[in-house]
C-alpha cells in the first residue's frame, strides 16, 4: 500500500473511533428527547408538564448521569455544587459525582 492509502486508512479509523466514543453519552438519550434546561454551578431545574422520562447529561464528559420517570408536576433539580439530584422532593441516585465546574443538560421525553 502507498503512504497515502495508509494515511487515509489511519485517518478514517481515528475518525470512527472518535465518533463512537464521543457519542456514548448523548446517544444513550432518545433522539426525540428535548433539552429543557441547562447550566453549571448553581441549581438547574425542570418541572414536568406531563408524564415522561427525564435525563441529565454532563456536557463536559458527554456522560449520562441520571435517568428517571417524572409525573406531571414533578420537579427535577440538579445541584452540581452539592453533588445532588432531587426528583419530586426526594434525593435521586445518580451514576457519577456531579461537579460544580461542569455544564449539565436536562432532557425530557413525554410518555407515549
PESULDA-V876174 format. One record per backbone hydrogen bond with DSSP energy under -0.5 kcal/mol. NH is the residue of the N-H (numbers start at 1). CO is the residue of the C=O. Records with the same first field share a line. If there is no record, write none. Layout:
NH: CO / CO
//
This chain:
6: 2
7: 3
8: 4
9: 5
10: 6
11: 7
12: 8
13: 9
14: 10
15: 11
16: 12
17: 13
18: 14
19: 15
20: 16
21: 17
22: 18
23: 19
24: 21
25: 62
27: 23
28: 25
29: 26
33: 30
34: 108
36: 34 / 106
37: 106
39: 104
41: 100 / 102
42: 40
44: 78
46: 76
48: 46 / 74
52: 70
53: 109
54: 68
55: 107
56: 66
57: 105
58: 63
59: 57 / 103
60: 103
62: 58
63: 58
65: 56
66: 56
68: 54
70: 52
73: 48
74: 71
76: 46
77: 75 / 86
78: 44
79: 77 / 84
80: 78
81: 41
82: 79
83: 79 / 80
84: 79
86: 77
87: 90
88: 75
90: 87
92: 85
95: 65
102: 99
104: 39
105: 57
106: 37
107: 55 / 105
108: 34
109: 53
111: 51
//
